[in-house]
Amino acid sequence: MNHQLIQKYNVPGPRYTSYPTVPYWDELQFTAEDWKLSVNQAFKQSNSTEGISLYIHLPFCESLCTFCGCNKRITTNHTVESPYINALLKEWKLYVDLFGGRPIIKEIHLGGGTPTFFAPEQLKKLINGLFELADRSTEWDFSFEGHPNNTTREHLQTLYDLGFKRVSFGVQDYDPVIQKAIHRIQPFENVERVHNWAREIGYESIGHDLVFGLPKQTRLSIAETIEKTNLLKPDRIAFYSYAHVPWIKGNGQRGFDENDLPKDDEKRSLYNLGKLLLEENGYAEIGMDHFALKTDSLYTSLQNKKLHRNFMGYTSSKTQLMIGLGVSSISDSWFAFAQNVKTLEEYYALIEQNQLPIYRGHLLNNEDLIIRKHILNLMCTLQTSWESHELQFPELPTVILSLKEMEEDGLLTFTRNGLSITTEGVPFVRNICMAFDLRLTRKQPETRLFSMTV
């Protein structure tokens, strides 16, 4: 990759799992009552035709991984499991009462934290509790994140029997030096064991999460990690850029010397090498930082132009209404966002008072909805169009003008009423989206908010 382009475009920028991005939510104009009205509206519009999605945040981990930017609570005390499951089910009941009808659940994703911190019987209690008040869509897609060190065969079998057909395992990197630096000691044998169990049980899609840009990471460690990954042949791979944001996440990301982090060209070369090796082994690049075999639903959704992106990352389908349950979870009704409180203490207190545990959100105006569509198009299909009047906005000529330099650098090409991102431009998709981000353009952050784009 062109060294000058990396130097030029490697700036802080959002990952665009939403628009507007969370730091630009207009919290002063948001109320819990507005959120409830938006949820009720979205439920009535879409439940019977496409169902709803659930993201459930399970925050507990037994040890701290120093690369992690997730909301988590570190503990080895497993008596925390039952109270948290009970609170989740109570929060779910609050939403079902708000819907005014019986929900049809199309998607469930268990994220964390470490979902497999919870005993299989607790996870079974959770899922069965959800469906006491809901029905399952005929096109359901349930998935969860598993830690290779503590995921048991019983976890995998229990969740499979409950309808989960996808699982992703956090791998990061197999090099022992890197694992020590990020406090995630996880031998290949542990991943191989749980991966093979999942295959034997019948999971339709197994994913591995890898990370580039970790401390002490080299081209050799990337090559060895990809080589071991190819031995297991997961169906999809998330190959994430390490987001170094210690000013947001506190001491958790200060467990190593920042001089140990690969920078700029060095970091991007790790991704380029990984991408080359993955493509040589039959993986196709999906959007940003994702790869899948051509037999996987993520690839099929890309080909059918149904790929979607939300707070869970890339998904093979969408629902208008996504409810987030648990601490820090974010919900999306398409017309509004809402985020839950971030501490367990606040969460439990509000649930005990029969209140939805939200503390901030954003109501999307018409401009937001237009820009959101453009950014989704760019992130999911690497192109967008403004031929339709519904996708035009007053600042569009200024946005096009701001993209001319990227066109000259070979990152995109303009069509008569749209643009397409070139192969050379894919690593800079976040930068291209930033040109459409009117809220960011109008008010540049005064402090560091985002990770580096490249």
N, C-alpha and C positions, 0 to 999 in steps of 0.2 A: 504494500500500500504506500501511496505517495506520502513521504515524510512531511512535506510542507502542508498537505491537507490535514494530517493529524494534528500538527501544531496549530493550525488555523481554527479547526472546528472542535477540538477537544476542550469543551467549556462545560461548566455546570448546567445541567438541564433535566427536566422531568422525564420519567419513564412512561408517562401517559397511560396509566391504567385507568385514568378517568380524565374527563375535561368538564369543568375546570379542575385543575390539580388542587389537592387539599389545601396548600398554603394560600390559595386564591379564592377559597370559598368565602362568600359574603355571609358571615355568621350572624351579623346584626339583623339581617332581613329574614332570618330563619327562626321558626318556632316549632315546637313539638306538635302543635295543632295542625300547622301547615303540612308537616310530615305525615301525620295520620291521614289527612285528606288525600294526599298524593298516593299513599299506599293503597287506600281504599279504591281510588280511581284506577290505579294500575291493575289491581286485582280484578276488578270488574271488567276491564278491557281485555285482559289476556289470560286469565286463569283457565277458562274453558277451552281456549284454542291452543295455548302453548305451555300451560302450567307455570310454576314458579321455581326459582333456584334458592338453595340454602347454602350459605357459607357458615361453618361452625368453627369458632376459634377455641382450641384447647391449649391453654397457655403454659402448662407445666412441663418442665424439663428437669432431669436429675443433675445435669451439669451444664455449665455455660460454654457455648462455642463462641470464641471471640471474634468470629467473622460475622455473626448473626445480627441482623437489624430488626428482628421480629419482636413483638410484644410477648414477654415470657416471664414466668415466675420460677425461680430455681428452688427445688426442694426434693428431698428424698422421702418425704412424708406422704404416703399414699392414702392417708385418711382424707386428703383434700378432694379425692375423686368424687365421692357420692354427693357432697354438698354442691359441687359445681354442676354435676349432671342434673340435679334437682332444680337448680337455678335456671339452667338452659331450658328445661322443659316448661318451667313457669313463664319464662320470657316468650317461648313459642306459643303458649296458651294466650298470652296478651295479644300477640299478633293475630292469632286465629280469631279471637273475639273481634278484633278490629276489621278483619276481612269481611265478616258478615256472610260467609259461605265456607264450604269445605274445600280446602286447597288441594290442588293436584301437584305433587312434587315431581319435577322433571330432573333436577340436578341437586346433588348433595356433594359438598366437598368438606372433608375434615382437615383443617390445617392447624398450625401451631406456631410456637411451642412444639410439643411432641405428642401427636394423637395417640401413639402407641405407649405413652406413659400410662394411659388408662388401661385397666384390666379388661379383657374381652367381655366379661359379663356386664361391666359398666357401659361399654360401647353398645352392647346389645340393648341394655335398658334405655339408652338414649334414642337409638333408631326406632325401637318398638314404641317408645313414648311419642315420638313425632307422628307415627302413623296411626296412633289411636285417634288423632284429630285430622288426618289427611289421607288421601289416596295416592297411589303411585301411578305416574304416567306410563302409558304403554311404551314410551320411548325414553325410559329413564337412563340416567348416566350418573352413577355414584362413584366417587373416588376418595382416596385418603392418602396422607403422607405417612410413610413408615420410617422409623429410625432402624437401620440394619442391626444395631447392637441390642435393641430390646424388642423388636418385632418377633413374636413367636408364631409357630405354625397355627396355634389356636387363634391368635389375632386374625391371621389371614383367612382361616376357614370360617370363623364366626362372621366376619364382615362379608365374605363371599356369599355365605348363606343368607345374609340380609339384603343382598342385591348389589354389592359393590363388585365391579368388574375391572376397575382401574386402580392401580397403586403406583405411587412414585417413591423412590428411595433416595434419601440424601446421601450422596457420595462425596462430592466436592473435589477431592484429589486423593490418589492412593499413596503418594509419597510420604513416608514416615516423618520426615523433617517438617513438611508442611502441616501434616496432621498435628504434630506437636505444637507448632506455632499457633494454630487456630483452636487448640484444645479439643480436637475431635479425633481421637485414636480409634481407627476403624479399619481393620485388616480386610483385604480383598475377600478372604474366606467368609467373613460375616455377610458381605453383600451377596456373594455367590450362593450362600445357603438360603437366604430369604428369597432371592430371585428365583431359584430353582423350586422352592416351595410354592411360590405364586404360580409358576408355570404348571406344576403338577396339579394344583388345585383347580386351575382353569381360568385364571385372570386373562381377560382379552387384551389388555394393554398394560405393560409394565414400563414405567419411566425411571430414568436415573437423572438426578440433578447434579450437574458438574458446575464448577465455578472457575473462571479465569481471572487473573489479577491478584491472586492471593499472595501473602507474604512468602518470600523465598521460592516462589514458583518459577520454573524455567521451561524452555522448550522441551527439554528432555523429560521433565516430570509430566508435562502435558501429553507428550507422545506415549509415555508408558501408561498413563491413565486411560487414554483413548484406546490403546491396544488391549488393556484388560477389559474395558467396557465392551469392545467388539467381541470378546470371547463369550460374553453373556447375551449380546444382541438384544438389548431392550427395544421396545417398540417405539418409544419416543425419548428424546433427550433434551433437557433444558440445559443450555450452556451459558450460564449467567455471567455477566460482568460483576465482579465484586464491587459493591457500593460502599465506599469508605466514607461514612458519615458520623464520626465520633462526636461531633458537636450536637447531633440529635440524639444518638443512642447511648451517650454516656461512656462509662469506663469499659463496657463490654467490648468495644472495638479498639481498645488501647492496650491489648495484650501482647503487642509486638512493636518493634521499632518501625516507624513509617519509612525509614530508608530501606526496609526489606521489601517494600511493595514495588512491583514492576511499574514503570511509568510510560505514558505516551506510546511511542513506537514499540517499545519492548512489550508492553501489555497487549497492544493490538496484534502483535506478531503471534502471541499465544493463541488468540482467537482464530487467526487466519490458519495457523497450523492445525488446530483442532478441527476447524471446518473442513479443511482439505482431507484430513484423515477420515472424518465421518462420511463425507461425500464419496470417498473411495470405497467405503463399506456399505453403500446403498442408502444412506440417509439424505433426505431432501431438507433444505433450509426452509423453515416456516416463519414468516414474519421476522421478528427480531429475537435472536438468542435461542431459538428453538429448532429442533430437527426431529424428523419422524421417518420411519420406514413407509414405503408407499402402500403398505397394507394397513396402516393405522388410520383411525378415524380423523385425526388431526390433519393428515395429508389429504384425505378425501374431502374434508370440509373446505380446505384451501382450494382444491380443484373446482368444487361446486360453489365457490364464492360465499360460503357460509361461515367462514372463520370469524370469531368474535373475540374481543378483548375487554376484560373488566378487572376488578380488583383481585380476581383469582389468576390473572394472567390470560393466556390464550385458551379459548375453549372452542370445541367443535360445533357448538350451537349457542343460541342466546334465548333468554327469556326477558321480557320487559321488566319483571319484578324479581329482584334478588334481595333476599333478607339475610342479614348478617346477625348471627346469634353469638353471644359471649363477649368478653372484654375486648375492647378496641375494634370489634368487627364493624365493617362499613356496609350499609345497605344502599340499594339503588332502585328507584322506581322509574327510571329514565328521565323523569321530570324533576327529580330531587335526589340528593344524597343525604345520608345521616350516619354519624359515627357514634358508637357506644363509648362509654367512659373507659378509661384505660387501666384503672386499678381494680383489683378484686374487691377491695373494701367498699368502694363506691358502687360497684356493680351489684354486690349482694344487698346493700342498703336500699337501692332503688327498686330492685326486684321484690324485696320484702314489703315495700310500700305499694306494690302493684303498679309501678310506673315503668314505661319503656326506658331502658337505661341509656338514652342518647344524651349527648352533651353538646354536639355541634352538627351543623349540616349546611346545605346550600340548595336554594331553589333555582333551577335553571331557567333563564329567560330565553327568548326566541333566538337571540344571537348565540348564546351558549349552545343551544341545540344544533344550530347550523355548524358551528366550529367543531363541536363534538363529532358530528358526522364526518367532516373532512379528516379529522385526526384519526378516527377509527378506520376510515378508508386507507389512509396512508400506512397505519400500523399493521393492518390486516391484509391488504391487497397491493400495497406499495404504489398506489395510484389514487387519484381523486379527480372529480369532474365538477364544474360549476355551470354545466350546460342548462341544467334545470334551474328555473327561477327560485325554487325553494332552497337551493344551495348557494345562492348569491347573497352578498352582504356589502354594505357601503365601503368598507376598507379593503375589498378584494383587489382593486388595482394597486394599492400600496403593498399588499402582501405579494402580489405577482412581481412587482418591481424589486422587492427585497430578495426574491428568489433568483433573480437574474444572475447574480454572482455565482450561486450554486450551479446554475445551468452552465455557465462558462467553465466552472471547475469539473464539469462532467458528472455531477451528482444526480441530475434529473434532466428530463426533456419535456418541453411543453407541447401539448397537442392544441387543437383549435380552441377547445373549451375545458382544458384540464392539464394534468401533468402526470408523468410516470417517473418513478425512481429507477435509476440505472443500477446495474450490478455494482458499479463502483460506489454508488450512493447508498446502498443498503446499510453499511456501517454508520451512516450519518442520518438515519431516518429520524432520530430524535431531534436533530438540528433542523430538519425540514419541517417537522411538526411545529417546532418553536416559532417558525415564521407565521403560522396560522394562529398562534396562541395570543389573542388580542389582550387578554388580561395580563400576561407576562410582558408584552410589548409596552403596554401603557404604564406599567409600574414594575420596573426592574427591582429585584430584591436588594435590600440594603445589607443583608447578611447572607451567609452561605446557607442555601436551602437544599440544593440538589447534588447528587453525585455527578461525576464527569461523564459526558456523553459517549466518549470513545474509550 
